[in-house]
């Protein structure tokens, strides 16, 4: 990788590390006295942002594959999603707060364009954070995708497609509108967001998400 490319990636890693804490272990969740509070355990998004149609409360996971906290959060999120199956409309979006996050965001949307998002999702996190692979340029990502059964030519076409370019623009806009500081961030009903700086463990984050689901359902009932 060229020296300037490495500097961009290093800047991205440092910026994300400074904005979001890395949980060393999965601690238990406890609801604080008085419950979860706006401005402390979550933030209200003002103005509220549009939600995607579908059954259940819209929940958006904004992630970046270079983020270790995103990787640590995955098992807890998978259990939470399973527990709320049928209650939520869950979707992933690339978090883009600066240019250093763009390459892995392109890989994320290339996987979606190719219909292999679920096939790639776990292995890509594992390759970077467990096996410490340096997937820092297009060639390295092409090799990784090939290992997952994706033809190199198909990967290159997807990576440079209009679909991916459009999704990147949307991700940049929504990252800004949601007011995120980094990855991971969870957005509920286009109204509330929570990130690791507001909680102490994945379990506490899931408890906050439960609270935000209740708030979203209460707001929806009042609007009926």
URLINLIN-V306042 format. One record per backbone hydrogen bond with DSSP energy under -1.0 kcal/mol. CO is the residue of the C=O (numbers start at 1). NH is the residue of the N-H. If there is no record, write none. Layout:
# URLINLIN-V306042
co:nh
CO:NH
CO:NH
This chain:
# URLINLIN-V306042
co:nh
2:6
3:7
4:8
5:9
6:10
7:11
8:12
9:13
10:14
11:15
12:16
13:17
14:18
15:19
16:20
25:27
32:35
37:40
37:41
42:39
43:193
57:89
58:189
59:91
60:187
61:93
62:185
63:95
64:67
67:71
68:72
69:73
73:77
74:78
75:79
76:80
77:81
78:82
79:83
80:84
82:85
84:87
84:88
87:57
89:59
91:61
93:63
98:101
99:102
101:105
102:106
103:107
104:108
105:109
106:110
107:111
108:112
109:113
110:114
111:116
112:115
116:120
117:121
120:124
121:125
122:126
123:127
124:128
125:129
126:130
126:131
127:133
133:135
134:136
137:141
138:142
139:143
140:144
141:145
142:146
143:147
145:150
146:149
151:155
152:156
153:157
154:158
155:159
156:160
158:161
161:165
162:166
163:167
164:168
165:169
166:170
167:171
168:172
169:173
170:174
171:175
172:176
173:177
174:178
175:180
185:62
186:194
187:60
188:191
188:192
190:49
191:45
192:188
193:43
194:186
195:198
201:205
202:206
203:207
204:208
205:209
206:210
207:211
208:212
209:213
210:214
211:215
212:216
213:217
214:218
215:219
216:220
217:221
218:222
219:223
